[in-house]
Amino acid sequence: MESPFKADALKGKVALLTGGGSGIGFEISTQFGNHGASIAIMGRRKNVLDDAVSSLRSLGIPAVGFEGDVRKKEDAQRVVEATVKHFGKLDILVNGAAGNFLVSAEDLSPNGFKTVMDIDSVGTFTMCHEALPYLKKGGPGRTSSSGGFILNISATLHYTASWYQIHVSAAKAAVDATTRNLALEWGTDYDIRVNGIAPGPIGDTPGMSKLVPEEINNNVREDMPLYKLGTRWDIAMAAVYLASDAGKYVNGSILPVDGGLWLSKPRHLPKDAVKRFSRSVENRSRAKPDGVPTSKL
Ligand SMILES: NC(=O)c1ccc[n+]([C@@H]2O[C@H](COP(=O)([O-])OP(=O)(O)OC[C@H]3O[C@@H](n4cnc5c(N)ncnc54)[C@H](OP(=O)(O)O)[C@@H]3O)[C@@H](O)[C@H]2O)c1
């Protein structure tokens, strides 16, 4: 689908994306590149990075991949520095790296819980911390008079509670808290905007194939308020909006892009039935109210 944004919306920007070589992260890499940004992607699997970089380059997007694990401070530091060395500066950091698997709380080991916290929550903070010197207003290589931009990808799982996702819910809650607190501190001190996107179920992603595997005969579309899954494009367009000047006064916001799913409840009554019944139900309840005491006098 064609982008509604101008092709130069991110012209001259340099973006580093953790998890930018696959799924949602790769689509954000592509759309940032299509809108004028140069792209560095970080991940652990070299073959994924290589494929992603050659796909981006085939579209004419300046791109480079760096192997690294967001759980390791030295990797975070090395990749941030390598990005600045390669492209001369850093304007945008996207934290998309995450781990996920379905498991009941009872069967989840504390170590499994910690692994996801380490990747999603601590990893996000570590990357932000290492990028801070380059993102802040006046940082090395920055030509713009403003600070840079951080985008943290979370989820909506923790808005309520989610089956078999206690580890990810806890980790993404911490990511959202990190987004808000950095927006407050670094927005004020360094003119860095920090925002989040909370995707709902997004089709054709590694996340969805793990969380809603083929083995589950599900009706996921039927339960969606818009009767459809989101697409990677939907998330990438929200990211372009937030990263571009269109979002220049948006700071500390976490934008759910989930079709309204987290608000939803199953519809027990068809809409036309509400019209049919409501007058007669109202009349009946006035004529013979329930729960109102009747006087014996
Ligand atoms: N798909 C959905 O429906 C959905 C819904 C809500 C939220 N989200 C969020 O959206 C983001 C992308 O999800 P996705 O489904 O598109 O999955 P994905 O492609 O599997 O995203 C995970 C990426 O993170 C990288 N990664 C994982 N651990 C890492 C580590 N320790 N260090 C560096 N990189 C690491 C992975 O590469 P390597 O394995 O090569 O390191 C991979 O590229 C995630 O933050 C996810 O929680 C997705």
The ligand as an SDF file (V2000), in Angstrom:
LIG
                    3D

 48 52  0  0  0  0  0  0  0  0999 V2000
    3.6720   -9.5490   15.8650 N   0  0  0  0  0  0  0  0  0  0  0  0
    2.7320   -9.0270   16.6110 C   0  0  0  0  0  0  0  0  0  0  0  0
    1.5550   -9.2640   16.3840 O   0  0  0  0  0  0  0  0  0  0  0  0
    3.1090   -8.1230   17.7720 C   0  0  0  0  0  0  0  0  0  0  0  0
    2.1130   -7.7180   18.6660 C   0  0  0  0  0  0  0  0  0  0  0  0
    2.4590   -6.8730   19.7170 C   0  0  0  0  0  0  0  0  0  0  0  0
    3.7700   -6.4560   19.8730 C   0  0  0  0  0  0  0  0  0  0  0  0
    4.7390   -6.8800   18.9860 N   0  0  0  0  0  0  0  0  0  0  0  0
    6.1070   -6.3990   19.1610 C   0  0  0  0  0  0  0  0  0  0  0  0
    6.6100   -5.9410   17.9120 O   0  0  0  0  0  0  0  0  0  0  0  0
    8.0180   -6.2280   17.8300 C   0  0  0  0  0  0  0  0  0  0  0  0
    8.3220   -7.0700   16.6000 C   0  0  0  0  0  0  0  0  0  0  0  0
    7.6290   -8.2950   16.6610 O   0  0  0  0  0  0  0  0  0  0  0  0
    7.5750   -9.3590   15.4520 P   0  0  0  0  0  0  0  0  0  0  0  0
    6.4090  -10.2160   15.6970 O   0  0  0  0  0  0  0  0  0  0  0  0
    7.6950   -8.6600   14.1660 O   0  0  0  0  0  0  0  0  0  0  0  0
    8.8080  -10.3460   15.8160 O   0  0  0  0  0  0  0  0  0  0  0  0
   10.2730  -10.5770   15.3730 P   0  0  0  0  0  0  0  0  0  0  0  0
   10.4970  -10.2730   13.9360 O   0  0  0  0  0  0  0  0  0  0  0  0
   10.6130  -11.9260   15.8460 O   0  0  0  0  0  0  0  0  0  0  0  0
   11.0300   -9.4970   16.2440 O   0  0  0  0  0  0  0  0  0  0  0  0
   12.0110   -9.7630   17.1080 C   0  0  0  0  0  0  0  0  0  0  0  0
   13.3310   -9.2140   16.5350 C   0  0  0  0  0  0  0  0  0  0  0  0
   14.1410   -8.9060   17.6540 O   0  0  0  0  0  0  0  0  0  0  0  0
   15.4390   -9.4590   17.4610 C   0  0  0  0  0  0  0  0  0  0  0  0
   15.9630   -9.8280   18.7710 N   0  0  0  0  0  0  0  0  0  0  0  0
   15.4330  -10.7060   19.6600 C   0  0  0  0  0  0  0  0  0  0  0  0
   16.2070  -10.8190   20.7350 N   0  0  0  0  0  0  0  0  0  0  0  0
   17.2540   -9.9790   20.5330 C   0  0  0  0  0  0  0  0  0  0  0  0
   18.4070   -9.6560   21.3070 C   0  0  0  0  0  0  0  0  0  0  0  0
   18.6250  -10.2160   22.4980 N   0  0  0  0  0  0  0  0  0  0  0  0
   19.2730   -8.7450   20.8110 N   0  0  0  0  0  0  0  0  0  0  0  0
   19.0700   -8.1800   19.6020 C   0  0  0  0  0  0  0  0  0  0  0  0
   18.0010   -8.4460   18.8270 N   0  0  0  0  0  0  0  0  0  0  0  0
   17.1070   -9.3560   19.2850 C   0  0  0  0  0  0  0  0  0  0  0  0
   15.2260  -10.6730   16.5640 C   0  0  0  0  0  0  0  0  0  0  0  0
   16.3990  -10.9570   15.8080 O   0  0  0  0  0  0  0  0  0  0  0  0
   17.4710  -12.0620   16.3100 P   0  0  0  0  0  0  0  0  0  0  0  0
   16.6850  -13.2300   16.8150 O   0  0  0  0  0  0  0  0  0  0  0  0
   18.2810  -12.3490   15.0830 O   0  0  0  0  0  0  0  0  0  0  0  0
   18.3000  -11.4240   17.3780 O   0  0  0  0  0  0  0  0  0  0  0  0
   14.0830  -10.1870   15.6590 C   0  0  0  0  0  0  0  0  0  0  0  0
   14.6040   -9.5240   14.5260 O   0  0  0  0  0  0  0  0  0  0  0  0
    8.3800   -6.9120   19.1420 C   0  0  0  0  0  0  0  0  0  0  0  0
    8.8190   -5.9330   20.0600 O   0  0  0  0  0  0  0  0  0  0  0  0
    7.0510   -7.4910   19.5980 C   0  0  0  0  0  0  0  0  0  0  0  0
    6.9970   -7.6980   20.9980 O   0  0  0  0  0  0  0  0  0  0  0  0
    4.4290   -7.7090   17.9600 C   0  0  0  0  0  0  0  0  0  0  0  0
  1  2  1  0
  2  3  2  0
  2  4  1  0
  4  5  1  0
  4 48  2  0
  5  6  2  0
  6  7  1  0
  7  8  2  0
  8  9  1  0
  8 48  1  0
  9 10  1  0
  9 46  1  0
 10 11  1  0
 11 12  1  0
 11 44  1  0
 12 13  1  0
 13 14  1  0
 14 15  2  0
 14 16  1  0
 14 17  1  0
 17 18  1  0
 18 19  2  0
 18 20  1  0
 18 21  1  0
 21 22  1  0
 22 23  1  0
 23 24  1  0
 23 42  1  0
 24 25  1  0
 25 26  1  0
 25 36  1  0
 26 27  1  0
 26 35  1  0
 27 28  2  0
 28 29  1  0
 29 30  1  0
 29 35  2  0
 30 31  1  0
 30 32  2  0
 32 33  1  0
 33 34  2  0
 34 35  1  0
 36 37  1  0
 36 42  1  0
 37 38  1  0
 38 39  2  0
 38 40  1  0
 38 41  1  0
 42 43  1  0
 44 45  1  0
 44 46  1  0
 46 47  1  0
M  CHG  2   8   1  16  -1
M  END
$$$$
